[in-house]
Every structure is written in C-alpha cells, then in structure tokens.
C-alpha cells in the first residue's frame, strides 16, 4: 500500500511501514510540514496514498470522503 504519514506522527512509522514492504512518505519528505489539511489531502489523492494521522479533521467523511 501507499501511505502519507502526517506531521503529528513520528517518521519512524513511515520507516516501519517501508520495512514491511509499503511505500510510505511523510509530509516532511515533501516539505509539506505546516500545510493545511486540504492541501495534504490533495497531494495524497494525486499520489494515491492513504493518509495516516492523529488529526481528527480527516475523520470528517463529508470533507474527506473515504472513496477519494
């Protein structure tokens, strides 16, 4: 799977996912630290990545439909 690890999680999570064969990038990898949620979501959509985060705003399915 392809993952985008948000800035509120340690980058070791991305490394652990990579160790298990996943394609994981952090927002730090792409210079997205401090960017707004909609921007991060758009990058993840373009890259076909699931966002891994502790940010509860991403849980709003009206704003961020799971199928997208």
Biopython code that builds the backbone (N, CA, C, O; Angstrom):
import numpy as np
from Bio.PDB.StructureBuilder import StructureBuilder

atoms = [
    (1, "UNK", "N", (0.833, -1.181, 0.000)),
    (1, "UNK", "CA", (0.000, 0.000, 0.000)),
    (1, "UNK", "C", (0.878, 1.243, 0.000)),
    (1, "UNK", "O", (2.074, 1.189, 0.285)),
    (2, "UNK", "N", (0.249, 2.357, -0.326)),
    (2, "UNK", "CA", (0.932, 3.654, -0.365)),
    (2, "UNK", "C", (0.355, 4.547, 0.738)),
    (2, "UNK", "O", (-0.859, 4.737, 0.824)),
    (3, "UNK", "N", (1.238, 5.091, 1.578)),
    (3, "UNK", "CA", (0.812, 5.885, 2.724)),
    (3, "UNK", "C", (1.469, 7.254, 2.723)),
    (3, "UNK", "O", (2.595, 7.417, 2.254)),
    (4, "UNK", "N", (0.744, 8.248, 3.261)),
    (4, "UNK", "CA", (1.277, 9.581, 3.552)),
    (4, "UNK", "C", (1.158, 9.748, 5.064)),
    (4, "UNK", "O", (0.051, 9.766, 5.602)),
    (5, "UNK", "N", (2.297, 9.872, 5.753)),
    (5, "UNK", "CA", (2.310, 9.996, 7.202)),
    (5, "UNK", "C", (2.290, 11.484, 7.558)),
    (5, "UNK", "O", (3.171, 12.241, 7.151)),
    (6, "UNK", "N", (1.292, 11.885, 8.310)),
    (6, "UNK", "CA", (1.111, 13.286, 8.673)),
    (6, "UNK", "C", (2.160, 13.709, 9.696)),
    (6, "UNK", "O", (2.818, 12.871, 10.312)),
    (7, "UNK", "N", (2.303, 15.017, 9.865)),
    (7, "UNK", "CA", (3.345, 15.577, 10.726)),
    (7, "UNK", "C", (3.128, 15.317, 12.212)),
    (7, "UNK", "O", (4.052, 15.493, 13.006)),
    (8, "UNK", "N", (1.925, 14.903, 12.602)),
    (8, "UNK", "CA", (1.685, 14.661, 14.024)),
    (8, "UNK", "C", (2.083, 13.236, 14.444)),
    (8, "UNK", "O", (1.831, 12.828, 15.578)),
    (9, "UNK", "N", (2.696, 12.498, 13.537)),
    (9, "UNK", "CA", (3.208, 11.165, 13.838)),
    (9, "UNK", "C", (4.712, 11.141, 13.585)),
    (9, "UNK", "O", (5.215, 11.851, 12.715)),
    (10, "UNK", "N", (5.411, 10.335, 14.337)),
    (10, "UNK", "CA", (6.864, 10.252, 14.206)),
    (10, "UNK", "C", (7.224, 9.581, 12.881)),
    (10, "UNK", "O", (6.527, 8.679, 12.416)),
    (11, "UNK", "N", (8.311, 10.032, 12.290)),
    (11, "UNK", "CA", (8.728, 9.488, 10.999)),
    (11, "UNK", "C", (9.135, 8.021, 11.070)),
    (11, "UNK", "O", (9.258, 7.366, 10.035)),
    (12, "UNK", "N", (9.345, 7.497, 12.274)),
    (12, "UNK", "CA", (9.639, 6.071, 12.434)),
    (12, "UNK", "C", (8.487, 5.206, 11.940)),
    (12, "UNK", "O", (8.693, 4.058, 11.547)),
    (13, "UNK", "N", (7.281, 5.753, 11.957)),
    (13, "UNK", "CA", (6.124, 4.995, 11.458)),
    (13, "UNK", "C", (6.293, 4.727, 9.975)),
    (13, "UNK", "O", (6.029, 3.618, 9.509)),
    (14, "UNK", "N", (6.731, 5.733, 9.229)),
    (14, "UNK", "CA", (6.970, 5.537, 7.799)),
    (14, "UNK", "C", (8.055, 4.486, 7.588)),
    (14, "UNK", "O", (7.932, 3.625, 6.716)),
    (15, "UNK", "N", (9.106, 4.556, 8.380)),
    (15, "UNK", "CA", (10.195, 3.589, 8.254)),
    (15, "UNK", "C", (9.714, 2.171, 8.546)),
    (15, "UNK", "O", (10.097, 1.227, 7.855)),
    (16, "UNK", "N", (8.874, 2.024, 9.573)),
    (16, "UNK", "CA", (8.325, 0.699, 9.900)),
    (16, "UNK", "C", (7.473, 0.171, 8.754)),
    (16, "UNK", "O", (7.540, -1.012, 8.420)),
    (17, "UNK", "N", (6.677, 1.041, 8.156)),
    (17, "UNK", "CA", (5.861, 0.614, 7.009)),
    (17, "UNK", "C", (6.738, 0.211, 5.837)),
    (17, "UNK", "O", (6.457, -0.785, 5.171)),
    (18, "UNK", "N", (7.793, 0.967, 5.577)),
    (18, "UNK", "CA", (8.717, 0.626, 4.488)),
    (18, "UNK", "C", (9.381, -0.724, 4.734)),
    (18, "UNK", "O", (9.568, -1.515, 3.810)),
    (19, "UNK", "N", (9.736, -0.976, 5.990)),
    (19, "UNK", "CA", (10.367, -2.244, 6.353)),
    (19, "UNK", "C", (9.455, -3.424, 6.016)),
    (19, "UNK", "O", (9.926, -4.519, 5.709)),
    (20, "UNK", "N", (8.152, -3.186, 6.079)),
    (20, "UNK", "CA", (7.180, -4.239, 5.778)),
    (20, "UNK", "C", (6.703, -4.190, 4.332)),
    (20, "UNK", "O", (5.673, -4.778, 3.999)),
    (21, "UNK", "N", (7.436, -3.499, 3.474)),
    (21, "UNK", "CA", (7.166, -3.531, 2.043)),
    (21, "UNK", "C", (6.208, -2.486, 1.515)),
    (21, "UNK", "O", (5.818, -2.545, 0.349)),
    (22, "UNK", "N", (5.821, -1.536, 2.336)),
    (22, "UNK", "CA", (4.885, -0.499, 1.887)),
    (22, "UNK", "C", (5.644, 0.724, 1.373)),
    (22, "UNK", "O", (6.808, 0.937, 1.712)),
    (23, "UNK", "N", (4.977, 1.507, 0.564)),
    (23, "UNK", "CA", (5.515, 2.760, 0.050)),
    (23, "UNK", "C", (4.970, 3.860, 0.964)),
    (23, "UNK", "O", (3.799, 4.228, 0.876)),
    (24, "UNK", "N", (5.828, 4.376, 1.837)),
    (24, "UNK", "CA", (5.384, 5.373, 2.816)),
    (24, "UNK", "C", (6.244, 6.623, 2.717)),
    (24, "UNK", "O", (7.472, 6.548, 2.689)),
    (25, "UNK", "N", (5.583, 7.768, 2.664)),
    (25, "UNK", "CA", (6.260, 9.058, 2.688)),
    (25, "UNK", "C", (5.654, 9.888, 3.806)),
    (25, "UNK", "O", (4.488, 9.723, 4.165)),
    (26, "UNK", "N", (6.465, 10.779, 4.344)),
    (26, "UNK", "CA", (5.967, 11.695, 5.368)),
    (26, "UNK", "C", (5.742, 13.066, 4.749)),
    (26, "UNK", "O", (6.252, 13.355, 3.666)),
    (27, "UNK", "N", (4.983, 13.905, 5.432)),
    (27, "UNK", "CA", (4.816, 15.274, 4.956)),
    (27, "UNK", "C", (6.162, 16.000, 4.993)),
    (27, "UNK", "O", (6.382, 16.939, 4.228)),
    (28, "UNK", "N", (7.050, 15.574, 5.870)),
    (28, "UNK", "CA", (8.386, 16.168, 5.938)),
    (28, "UNK", "C", (9.183, 15.857, 4.674)),
    (28, "UNK", "O", (9.944, 16.699, 4.197)),
    (29, "UNK", "N", (9.009, 14.634, 4.121)),
    (29, "UNK", "CA", (9.728, 14.221, 2.912)),
    (29, "UNK", "C", (9.478, 15.185, 1.749)),
    (29, "UNK", "O", (10.352, 15.390, 0.907)),
    (30, "UNK", "N", (8.294, 15.764, 1.712)),
    (30, "UNK", "CA", (7.911, 16.613, 0.594)),
    (30, "UNK", "C", (7.804, 18.090, 0.961)),
    (30, "UNK", "O", (7.293, 18.890, 0.178)),
    (31, "UNK", "N", (8.273, 18.442, 2.119)),
    (31, "UNK", "CA", (8.236, 19.841, 2.523)),
    (31, "UNK", "C", (6.828, 20.355, 2.769)),
    (31, "UNK", "O", (6.550, 21.534, 2.547)),
    (32, "UNK", "N", (5.938, 19.485, 3.224)),
    (32, "UNK", "CA", (4.547, 19.870, 3.459)),
    (32, "UNK", "C", (4.243, 20.174, 4.924)),
    (32, "UNK", "O", (3.084, 20.375, 5.288)),
    (33, "UNK", "N", (5.263, 20.209, 5.756)),
    (33, "UNK", "CA", (5.043, 20.483, 7.183)),
    (33, "UNK", "C", (4.370, 21.845, 7.340)),
    (33, "UNK", "O", (4.822, 22.837, 6.768)),
    (34, "UNK", "N", (3.298, 21.887, 8.112)),
    (34, "UNK", "CA", (2.587, 23.126, 8.369)),
    (34, "UNK", "C", (1.543, 23.482, 7.321)),
    (34, "UNK", "O", (0.835, 24.478, 7.468)),
    (35, "UNK", "N", (1.440, 22.685, 6.274)),
    (35, "UNK", "CA", (0.440, 22.965, 5.243)),
    (35, "UNK", "C", (-0.949, 22.567, 5.734)),
    (35, "UNK", "O", (-1.087, 21.717, 6.613)),
    (36, "UNK", "N", (-1.951, 23.177, 5.168)),
    (36, "UNK", "CA", (-3.343, 22.930, 5.564)),
    (36, "UNK", "C", (-3.778, 21.512, 5.174)),
    (36, "UNK", "O", (-3.278, 20.933, 4.209)),
    (37, "UNK", "N", (-4.715, 20.974, 5.947)),
    (37, "UNK", "CA", (-5.226, 19.631, 5.692)),
    (37, "UNK", "C", (-5.708, 19.429, 4.254)),
    (37, "UNK", "O", (-5.372, 18.411, 3.649)),
    (38, "UNK", "N", (-6.481, 20.358, 3.685)),
    (38, "UNK", "CA", (-6.936, 20.137, 2.306)),
    (38, "UNK", "C", (-5.782, 19.995, 1.310)),
    (38, "UNK", "O", (-5.882, 19.254, 0.332)),
    (39, "UNK", "N", (-4.706, 20.702, 1.566)),
    (39, "UNK", "CA", (-3.537, 20.607, 0.691)),
    (39, "UNK", "C", (-2.879, 19.227, 0.807)),
    (39, "UNK", "O", (-2.523, 18.614, -0.200)),
    (40, "UNK", "N", (-2.724, 18.752, 2.026)),
    (40, "UNK", "CA", (-2.137, 17.430, 2.259)),
    (40, "UNK", "C", (-3.034, 16.351, 1.666)),
    (40, "UNK", "O", (-2.548, 15.396, 1.060)),
    (41, "UNK", "N", (-4.335, 16.503, 1.842)),
    (41, "UNK", "CA", (-5.276, 15.538, 1.278)),
    (41, "UNK", "C", (-5.183, 15.502, -0.246)),
    (41, "UNK", "O", (-5.241, 14.428, -0.843)),
    (42, "UNK", "N", (-5.040, 16.651, -0.870)),
    (42, "UNK", "CA", (-4.936, 16.712, -2.328)),
    (42, "UNK", "C", (-3.657, 16.035, -2.826)),
    (42, "UNK", "O", (-3.682, 15.315, -3.824)),
    (43, "UNK", "N", (-2.562, 16.262, -2.145)),
    (43, "UNK", "CA", (-1.310, 15.593, -2.522)),
    (43, "UNK", "C", (-1.475, 14.086, -2.378)),
    (43, "UNK", "O", (-1.070, 13.331, -3.262)),
    (44, "UNK", "N", (-2.060, 13.647, -1.283)),
    (44, "UNK", "CA", (-2.283, 12.206, -1.070)),
    (44, "UNK", "C", (-3.180, 11.627, -2.160)),
    (44, "UNK", "O", (-2.926, 10.524, -2.644)),
    (45, "UNK", "N", (-4.218, 12.348, -2.548)),
    (45, "UNK", "CA", (-5.103, 11.870, -3.635)),
    (45, "UNK", "C", (-4.338, 11.728, -4.943)),
    (45, "UNK", "O", (-4.458, 10.716, -5.635)),
    (46, "UNK", "N", (-3.560, 12.735, -5.276)),
    (46, "UNK", "CA", (-2.787, 12.693, -6.526)),
    (46, "UNK", "C", (-1.801, 11.533, -6.544)),
    (46, "UNK", "O", (-1.536, 10.949, -7.594)),
    (47, "UNK", "N", (-1.263, 11.207, -5.384)),
    (47, "UNK", "CA", (-0.275, 10.135, -5.267)),
    (47, "UNK", "C", (-0.905, 8.781, -4.952)),
    (47, "UNK", "O", (-0.195, 7.784, -4.817)),
    (48, "UNK", "N", (-2.213, 8.738, -4.836)),
    (48, "UNK", "CA", (-2.938, 7.510, -4.480)),
    (48, "UNK", "C", (-2.423, 6.939, -3.159)),
    (48, "UNK", "O", (-2.103, 5.754, -3.062)),
    (49, "UNK", "N", (-2.349, 7.808, -2.141)),
    (49, "UNK", "CA", (-1.884, 7.399, -0.822)),
    (49, "UNK", "C", (-2.988, 7.551, 0.222)),
    (49, "UNK", "O", (-3.816, 8.458, 0.141)),
    (50, "UNK", "N", (-2.984, 6.657, 1.191)),
    (50, "UNK", "CA", (-3.857, 6.781, 2.359)),
    (50, "UNK", "C", (-3.137, 7.658, 3.375)),
    (50, "UNK", "O", (-1.941, 7.490, 3.613)),
    (51, "UNK", "N", (-3.864, 8.590, 3.969)),
    (51, "UNK", "CA", (-3.282, 9.478, 4.976)),
    (51, "UNK", "C", (-3.351, 8.787, 6.339)),
    (51, "UNK", "O", (-4.410, 8.327, 6.767)),
    (52, "UNK", "N", (-2.196, 8.727, 7.009)),
    (52, "UNK", "CA", (-2.122, 8.184, 8.362)),
    (52, "UNK", "C", (-1.875, 9.381, 9.279)),
    (52, "UNK", "O", (-0.865, 10.072, 9.148)),
    (53, "UNK", "N", (-2.803, 9.622, 10.207)),
    (53, "UNK", "CA", (-2.744, 10.832, 11.017)),
    (53, "UNK", "C", (-3.472, 10.649, 12.343)),
    (53, "UNK", "O", (-4.268, 9.726, 12.513)),
    (54, "UNK", "N", (-3.183, 11.538, 13.262)),
    (54, "UNK", "CA", (-3.951, 11.630, 14.504)),
    (54, "UNK", "C", (-4.896, 12.825, 14.450)),
    (54, "UNK", "O", (-5.611, 13.096, 15.415)),
    (55, "UNK", "N", (-4.905, 13.532, 13.341)),
    (55, "UNK", "CA", (-5.731, 14.721, 13.136)),
    (55, "UNK", "C", (-7.183, 14.296, 12.916)),
    (55, "UNK", "O", (-7.506, 13.680, 11.900)),
    (56, "UNK", "N", (-8.038, 14.621, 13.851)),
    (56, "UNK", "CA", (-9.440, 14.195, 13.774)),
    (56, "UNK", "C", (-10.216, 14.874, 12.645)),
    (56, "UNK", "O", (-11.279, 14.390, 12.256)),
    (57, "UNK", "N", (-9.704, 15.981, 12.115)),
    (57, "UNK", "CA", (-10.385, 16.638, 10.996)),
    (57, "UNK", "C", (-10.483, 15.725, 9.782)),
    (57, "UNK", "O", (-11.453, 15.802, 9.029)),
    (58, "UNK", "N", (-9.496, 14.864, 9.583)),
    (58, "UNK", "CA", (-9.533, 13.934, 8.453)),
    (58, "UNK", "C", (-10.639, 12.886, 8.613)),
    (58, "UNK", "O", (-10.987, 12.204, 7.649)),
    (59, "UNK", "N", (-11.185, 12.756, 9.805)),
    (59, "UNK", "CA", (-12.277, 11.829, 10.053)),
    (59, "UNK", "C", (-13.630, 12.342, 9.569)),
    (59, "UNK", "O", (-14.614, 11.603, 9.597)),
    (60, "UNK", "N", (-13.692, 13.591, 9.128)),
    (60, "UNK", "CA", (-14.934, 14.169, 8.616)),
    (60, "UNK", "C", (-15.178, 13.631, 7.212)),
    (60, "UNK", "O", (-14.569, 14.100, 6.250)),
    (61, "UNK", "N", (-16.077, 12.637, 7.091)),
    (61, "UNK", "CA", (-16.276, 11.973, 5.789)),
    (61, "UNK", "C", (-16.976, 12.863, 4.762)),
    (61, "UNK", "O", (-16.954, 12.564, 3.568)),
    (62, "UNK", "N", (-17.587, 13.937, 5.210)),
    (62, "UNK", "CA", (-18.163, 14.875, 4.242)),
    (62, "UNK", "C", (-17.067, 15.703, 3.573)),
    (62, "UNK", "O", (-17.128, 16.000, 2.380)),
    (63, "UNK", "N", (-16.080, 16.059, 4.361)),
    (63, "UNK", "CA", (-14.959, 16.856, 3.847)),
    (63, "UNK", "C", (-13.934, 15.972, 3.121)),
    (63, "UNK", "O", (-13.358, 16.371, 2.110)),
    (64, "UNK", "N", (-13.723, 14.782, 3.652)),
    (64, "UNK", "CA", (-12.734, 13.849, 3.092)),
    (64, "UNK", "C", (-13.372, 12.467, 2.887)),
    (64, "UNK", "O", (-13.142, 11.555, 3.681)),
    (65, "UNK", "N", (-14.171, 12.316, 1.825)),
    (65, "UNK", "CA", (-14.845, 11.043, 1.577)),
    (65, "UNK", "C", (-13.833, 9.886, 1.442)),
    (65, "UNK", "O", (-12.851, 10.019, 0.711)),
    (66, "UNK", "N", (-14.053, 8.781, 2.120)),
    (66, "UNK", "CA", (-13.110, 7.662, 2.086)),
    (66, "UNK", "C", (-12.817, 7.147, 0.681)),
    (66, "UNK", "O", (-11.705, 6.699, 0.405)),
    (67, "UNK", "N", (-13.797, 7.208, -0.199)),
    (67, "UNK", "CA", (-13.586, 6.687, -1.556)),
    (67, "UNK", "C", (-12.640, 7.566, -2.369)),
    (67, "UNK", "O", (-12.167, 7.158, -3.430)),
    (68, "UNK", "N", (-12.369, 8.755, -1.880)),
    (68, "UNK", "CA", (-11.439, 9.644, -2.564)),
    (68, "UNK", "C", (-10.070, 9.580, -1.944)),
    (68, "UNK", "O", (-9.155, 10.268, -2.396)),
]
sb = StructureBuilder()
sb.init_structure("model")
sb.init_model(0)
sb.init_chain("A")
sb.init_seg("    ")
for serial, (resi, resn, name, xyz) in enumerate(atoms, 1):
    if name == "N":
        sb.init_residue(resn, " ", resi, " ")
    sb.init_atom(name, np.array(xyz, "f"), 0.0, 1.0, " ", f" {name:<3s}", serial, name[0])
structure = sb.get_structure()
